[in-house]
Amino acid sequence: MSVFNLAELNYNVETAGEGAPLMLLHGFTGCARSWGQVQPALATRFRLIMPDLLGHGKSDAPTDPARYRMECCVEDLVAILDVLHVSRTHLLGYSMGGRVALAAAIARPDRIASLTLESASPGLAAEDERRARAASDNALAEFIEREGVAAFVARWEQIPLFSSQERLPGAVREHLRAQRMRNNRVGLANSLRGLGTGIQTPLWERLGELRMPCLMMAGELDAKFVDVARRMAAAVTGSRLEVVAGAGHTIQLEQPEAFERLVVEFAGAHPIELE
């Protein structure tokens, strides 16, 4: 574990393994340890860089939602790479982390050797959808502040997006719940207000700018994100689409061996010249 002070905020960053750098960005309610099930296999091939995104895990949780906005998050990730003396990295983002990874690849393509998006989206294209989602996210943020993290986690676990997780072994579900519970109400609430899908600028029209190798990954049981992944792949010239059998939204938990194989195969096919 390393703690980096960036713009007067502390970021927790876990690292493991050796080889070409691979930065992994977790989803909402996650942290660096969200990758624990696949970390051993990936660390045999890559130098893993796993930050706790702002407001999550052991990183700071500022009280100003504006500090969580996408442009700030991207700047922080580039600063982490600078501290680690990493000029270019493979980048993989899951769900919320996938939205961040996509934004980083568009803003700083010089730093990204390949991009893998797992169960991710470029945001909401329609303004009315963004307004509705922002209002929904704000209402959920208020629930977290009012009722606390335990009540929120109990509610979050029941949303349809995670229904396929009911098939996970009990020990895996308990570990996932404990990980979610380690977050704090300020960080979760302000992540929704500052980095939620409704507040971010949609990136659909900028997908064609991507020139690095791109892999779009979705679980076959997650119909909404399979559709999004197909549409993203169609918009990015030369990109690769993988729909993983037997998985829902969280492929690295539900089908870890397939996840490991795809990541190693894809990133490994695009080597980074180490300095």
C-alpha positions as CSV (number, residue, x, y, z in Angstrom):
1,M,0.0,0.0,0.0
2,S,1.2,3.5,-0.8
3,V,-0.5,6.8,0.0
4,F,0.1,9.7,-2.5
5,N,-0.7,13.3,-1.6
6,L,-2.2,14.9,-4.8
7,A,-3.5,18.4,-4.7
8,E,-3.7,18.2,-0.9
9,L,-5.7,15.0,-0.9
10,N,-4.5,11.5,0.0
11,Y,-4.9,8.7,-2.5
12,N,-4.4,5.1,-1.5
13,V,-2.8,3.1,-4.3
14,E,-2.1,-0.7,-4.2
15,T,0.6,-2.2,-6.4
16,A,1.5,-5.8,-7.2
17,G,3.5,-7.8,-9.8
18,E,6.1,-6.9,-12.3
19,G,6.1,-6.2,-16.1
20,A,4.2,-3.8,-18.2
21,P,2.0,-1.5,-16.2
22,L,-1.8,-2.2,-16.0
23,M,-3.9,0.3,-14.1
24,L,-7.2,-1.1,-12.8
25,L,-10.1,1.2,-11.9
26,H,-12.9,-0.2,-9.6
27,G,-16.6,0.6,-9.7
28,F,-18.9,2.5,-7.4
29,T,-18.6,1.2,-3.8
30,G,-15.4,-0.7,-4.7
31,C,-11.8,-0.2,-3.9
32,A,-8.3,-1.5,-5.0
33,R,-9.1,-4.8,-3.2
34,S,-12.1,-5.3,-5.6
35,W,-9.5,-7.0,-7.9
36,G,-8.4,-9.5,-5.2
37,Q,-9.8,-12.5,-6.9
38,V,-8.0,-11.9,-10.2
39,Q,-5.0,-10.1,-8.8
40,P,-2.7,-13.1,-8.4
41,A,-3.1,-14.3,-12.0
42,L,-2.7,-10.8,-13.5
43,A,0.3,-10.0,-11.3
44,T,2.3,-12.8,-12.9
45,R,2.2,-10.8,-16.2
46,F,1.7,-7.1,-15.3
47,R,2.7,-4.4,-12.8
48,L,-0.7,-3.7,-11.4
49,I,-1.6,-0.2,-10.3
50,M,-4.9,-0.2,-8.3
51,P,-6.0,3.1,-6.8
52,D,-8.9,3.6,-4.5
53,L,-10.8,6.3,-6.4
54,L,-11.6,9.4,-4.5
55,G,-14.3,8.9,-1.8
56,H,-13.7,5.1,-1.8
57,G,-11.6,2.7,0.3
58,K,-8.8,4.4,2.1
59,S,-8.5,7.4,-0.2
60,D,-9.8,10.8,1.1
61,A,-13.4,11.8,0.8
62,P,-13.7,15.5,0.3
63,T,-16.9,17.3,1.2
64,D,-17.1,19.3,-2.1
65,P,-18.8,17.2,-4.8
66,A,-17.0,19.2,-7.5
67,R,-13.7,17.7,-6.5
68,Y,-15.0,14.3,-7.7
69,R,-15.8,15.5,-11.2
70,M,-14.5,13.5,-14.2
71,E,-11.9,16.1,-15.2
72,C,-10.4,16.1,-11.7
73,C,-10.4,12.3,-11.5
74,V,-8.5,12.0,-14.8
75,E,-5.9,14.6,-13.6
76,D,-5.4,12.6,-10.4
77,L,-4.9,9.4,-12.3
78,V,-2.2,11.0,-14.6
79,A,-0.6,12.4,-11.4
80,I,-0.5,8.9,-9.9
81,L,1.3,7.6,-13.1
82,D,3.7,10.5,-12.8
83,V,4.6,9.7,-9.2
84,L,5.1,6.0,-10.2
85,H,7.3,7.1,-13.2
86,V,4.9,5.3,-15.6
87,S,4.9,7.0,-19.0
88,R,2.3,4.7,-20.6
89,T,0.0,2.0,-19.1
90,H,-2.6,-0.5,-20.1
91,L,-5.9,0.8,-18.6
92,L,-8.9,-1.3,-17.5
93,G,-12.0,0.2,-15.9
94,Y,-15.1,-1.5,-14.5
95,S,-18.5,0.2,-14.4
96,M,-17.9,3.6,-12.9
97,G,-14.2,3.0,-13.3
98,G,-14.9,2.2,-16.9
99,R,-16.4,5.7,-17.5
100,V,-13.3,7.2,-15.8
101,A,-11.0,5.0,-17.9
102,L,-12.8,6.0,-21.1
103,A,-12.5,9.7,-20.2
104,A,-8.8,9.3,-19.4
105,A,-8.1,7.6,-22.7
106,I,-9.8,10.4,-24.6
107,A,-8.2,13.2,-22.6
108,R,-4.7,11.7,-22.4
109,P,-4.2,9.1,-25.2
110,D,-0.5,9.6,-25.0
111,R,-0.5,7.8,-21.6
112,I,-2.7,4.9,-22.6
113,A,-1.3,1.8,-24.5
114,S,-4.5,-0.1,-24.5
115,L,-8.0,0.3,-23.1
116,T,-10.3,-2.3,-21.7
117,L,-13.8,-1.3,-20.7
118,E,-15.8,-3.8,-18.5
119,S,-19.5,-3.2,-18.1
120,A,-19.0,0.4,-18.8
121,S,-20.7,3.2,-20.8
122,P,-19.8,6.6,-22.3
123,G,-22.6,8.2,-20.3
124,L,-26.2,9.2,-21.3
125,A,-26.6,10.9,-24.6
126,A,-30.1,12.5,-24.0
127,E,-30.3,15.6,-21.8
128,D,-33.6,14.5,-20.3
129,E,-32.1,11.2,-19.3
130,R,-29.1,12.9,-17.7
131,R,-31.4,15.2,-15.7
132,A,-33.5,12.3,-14.5
133,R,-30.4,10.3,-13.5
134,A,-28.8,13.2,-11.7
135,A,-32.0,13.7,-9.7
136,S,-32.1,9.9,-8.9
137,D,-28.4,9.9,-7.9
138,N,-28.9,13.0,-5.7
139,A,-31.8,11.3,-4.0
140,L,-29.7,8.2,-3.4
141,A,-26.9,10.4,-2.0
142,E,-29.3,11.9,0.4
143,F,-30.4,8.4,1.5
144,I,-26.8,7.5,2.2
145,E,-26.3,10.6,4.3
146,R,-29.5,10.1,6.2
147,E,-29.6,6.3,6.7
148,G,-25.9,5.4,6.6
149,V,-23.7,3.0,4.7
150,A,-25.2,-0.2,6.1
151,A,-28.7,0.7,5.0
152,F,-27.4,1.8,1.6
153,V,-25.5,-1.5,1.1
154,A,-28.5,-3.6,1.9
155,R,-30.5,-1.6,-0.7
156,W,-27.7,-1.6,-3.3
157,E,-27.3,-5.3,-3.1
158,Q,-30.9,-5.8,-4.2
159,I,-30.8,-3.8,-7.4
160,P,-31.5,-5.8,-10.6
161,L,-28.0,-5.0,-12.0
162,F,-26.5,-7.4,-9.4
163,S,-29.1,-10.2,-9.5
164,S,-26.6,-12.6,-11.0
165,Q,-24.3,-12.1,-8.0
166,E,-26.8,-14.3,-6.0
167,R,-25.1,-17.3,-7.7
168,L,-21.7,-16.4,-6.2
169,P,-20.3,-18.6,-3.4
170,G,-21.3,-17.3,0.0
171,A,-17.8,-16.4,1.0
172,V,-17.4,-14.2,-2.1
173,R,-20.7,-12.4,-1.4
174,E,-19.6,-11.8,2.2
175,H,-16.3,-10.4,1.1
176,L,-18.0,-8.1,-1.4
177,R,-20.4,-6.9,1.3
178,A,-17.6,-6.2,3.8
179,Q,-15.7,-4.3,1.1
180,R,-18.7,-2.1,0.4
181,M,-19.3,-1.5,4.1
182,R,-15.7,-0.1,4.5
183,N,-16.7,3.0,2.5
184,N,-18.0,6.1,4.2
185,R,-21.2,8.1,3.6
186,V,-19.5,11.3,2.6
187,G,-17.4,9.6,-0.1
188,L,-20.2,7.6,-1.6
189,A,-22.7,10.4,-1.6
190,N,-20.3,12.9,-3.2
191,S,-19.2,10.3,-5.8
192,L,-22.8,10.1,-6.9
193,R,-23.1,13.9,-7.0
194,G,-19.8,14.6,-8.7
195,L,-19.1,11.5,-10.8
196,G,-22.5,10.0,-11.4
197,T,-23.7,9.1,-14.9
198,G,-26.2,11.9,-14.9
199,I,-23.6,14.6,-14.2
200,Q,-20.9,13.6,-16.5
201,T,-20.5,14.9,-20.0
202,P,-21.5,12.1,-22.4
203,L,-18.7,10.8,-24.6
204,W,-20.6,8.9,-27.3
205,E,-19.6,11.5,-30.0
206,R,-16.0,11.2,-29.0
207,L,-15.6,7.4,-29.3
208,G,-14.2,7.8,-32.8
209,E,-11.2,9.7,-31.4
210,L,-9.9,6.5,-29.8
211,R,-6.8,5.2,-31.6
212,M,-5.3,2.8,-29.0
213,P,-6.4,-0.9,-29.1
214,C,-9.7,-1.2,-27.3
215,L,-11.6,-4.1,-25.8
216,M,-15.3,-3.8,-24.8
217,M,-16.3,-6.5,-22.4
218,A,-19.8,-7.3,-21.0
219,G,-21.4,-10.3,-19.3
220,E,-24.1,-12.1,-21.3
221,L,-26.6,-11.9,-18.4
222,D,-26.2,-8.1,-18.3
223,A,-28.4,-7.2,-21.3
224,K,-28.2,-3.4,-20.9
225,F,-24.5,-3.3,-20.9
226,V,-24.1,-5.9,-23.7
227,D,-26.1,-3.5,-25.9
228,V,-23.9,-0.6,-24.7
229,A,-20.7,-2.6,-25.4
230,R,-21.9,-3.5,-28.9
231,R,-22.7,0.1,-29.7
232,M,-19.3,1.3,-28.4
233,A,-17.4,-1.3,-30.3
234,A,-19.3,-0.3,-33.5
235,A,-18.2,3.3,-33.0
236,V,-14.5,2.5,-32.4
237,T,-12.6,1.4,-35.4
238,G,-10.7,-1.8,-34.9
239,S,-12.0,-2.4,-31.4
240,R,-12.8,-5.9,-30.0
241,L,-16.0,-7.0,-28.4
242,E,-16.3,-9.9,-25.9
243,V,-19.5,-11.0,-24.3
244,V,-18.6,-13.4,-21.5
245,A,-20.9,-16.4,-21.0
246,G,-22.3,-17.0,-17.6
247,A,-21.5,-13.5,-16.2
248,G,-23.5,-10.5,-15.3
249,H,-22.3,-7.0,-14.5
250,T,-19.2,-8.0,-12.5
251,I,-17.3,-10.4,-14.7
252,Q,-14.1,-10.5,-12.6
253,L,-16.2,-12.0,-9.7
254,E,-18.6,-14.2,-11.7
255,Q,-16.2,-15.6,-14.3
256,P,-12.7,-14.8,-13.1
257,E,-10.9,-17.3,-15.3
258,A,-12.5,-15.9,-18.4
259,F,-11.7,-12.4,-17.3
260,E,-8.1,-13.2,-16.6
261,R,-7.7,-14.9,-20.0
262,L,-9.2,-12.0,-21.9
263,V,-7.2,-9.3,-20.1
264,V,-3.8,-11.2,-20.4
265,E,-4.5,-12.0,-24.0
266,F,-5.6,-8.5,-25.0
267,A,-3.1,-6.4,-23.1
268,G,-0.3,-8.9,-23.8
269,A,-0.9,-8.5,-27.6
270,H,0.0,-4.8,-27.3
271,P,3.4,-4.7,-25.5
272,I,4.7,-1.5,-23.8
273,E,8.4,-0.8,-24.3
274,L,9.6,-0.4,-20.7
275,E,12.0,2.4,-20.0
